[in-house]
Amino acid sequence: QKEVEQNSGPLSVPEGAIASLNCTYSDRGSQSFFWYRQYSGKSPELIMSIYSNGDKEDGRFTAQLNKASQYVSLLIRDSQPSDSATYLCAVKGFYFGSGTKLNVKP
Amino acid sequence: DTGVSQDPRHKITKRGQNVTFRCDPISEHNRLYWYRQTLGQGPEFLTYFQNEAQLEKSRLLSDRFSAERPKGSFSTLEIQRTEQGDSAMYLCASSWETGANEKLFFGSGTQLSVL
């Protein structure tokens, strides 16, 4: 079993919709969780981090954490074509999932 | 430029040759990570250093791979006797370790092609 699991997608949403990206992890002792965005041909860049159960909001982005279910999600509200990228979930700071490719259609 | 710097950007080599990559982290960062990424996959953790100490190494990592960070600043990743399966983007990242609140800054990577 991989440390971090993500659906590879692609996930296609229309412009203005909410995109929902999900991630599960295997190590129940994990304390820190991160979402990175990676544009094609570029390196990953951090979007946000979450450490406590519940929701954390930052602009159009909301991270959700449920440690009991070992589940992390990222919601992108009012999706824009510029949000089209691969979204990587990272657990314990440095173990990455395979990423979910998001396509936002104009 | 105060970001993470990697050299070279591209490397083409023949199977069986040795290659070495260099990473210069952000100067005040004490942690340095190496990853390998292939198309359609997320970054695969290889190893990381805190200052000059190599704290963790992926158990999937072949003995042909070795990394050093001799003075706690730049790091090198060497691959001996390269194989075609080693072809990938090799990414370096650095951070300032602050417990749970750690943000990785990535370099642009070194693209390795093994012929």
Interface residues (C-beta under 8 A of the other chain):
Chain A: V4 Q6 S8 Q31 S32 F34 Y36 S43 P44 E45 L46 S49 Y51 L88 A90 G93 F94 Y95 F96 G97 S98 G99
Chain B: Y33 Y35 G40 Q41 G42 P43 E44 F45 Y48 L91 A93 S95 A100 N101 E102 K103 L104 F106 G107 S108 G109
